[in-house]
């Protein structure tokens, strides 16, 4: 799924792959199985957007007040509420 999206930097793609591997390990499954059956594409996009926002905030030296998982959840909730 990630390989299809070449518009993201390699660093961002590695971040998502690492996140998927962590999820797969928690589910005692393989990463490809998690992508195909357990992780909705919107969640992957949200993860990427949260990572990009995090990188932008780091560049601006803005302190992060939420944990990365909390930021991703907040981003998904904002997207849901705007639709």
C-alpha positions, 0 to 999 in steps of 0.5 A, spaced: 500 500 500 505 504 501 509 503 495 504 505 491 504 512 494 511 515 491 509 522 493 511 521 500 518 522 502 522 515 504 522 518 511 515 518 512 514 511 508 519 508 513 515 511 519 508 508 516 512 501 515 515 501 522 508 503 525 504 497 521 510 493 523 508 495 531 501 493 530 502 487 526 506 485 532 501 486 537 496 483 533 501 477 532 500 477 525 504 479 518 504 487 516 501 485 509 495 482 513 494 488 517 494 492 511 489 488 507 484 486 513 485 490 519 488 497 518 483 502 514 487 506 508 484 512 512 488 511 518 494 510 514 493 517 511 492 520 517 498 517 520 502 520 514 499 527 515 500 526 523 507 525 521 508 531 516 505 535 521 509 533 527 515 534 522 513 541 521 512 543 528 519 540 529 522 545 524 518 551 527 520 549 534 513 548 536 513 544 543 508 538 542 503 537 547 500 531 545 503 524 544 503 522 537 498 517 537 494 522 541 495 527 535 493 521 530 486 520 533 485 527 534 486 528 526 482 522 525 476 526 529 477 532 526 476 529 519 470 525 521 467 532 524 468 536 518 465 531 513 
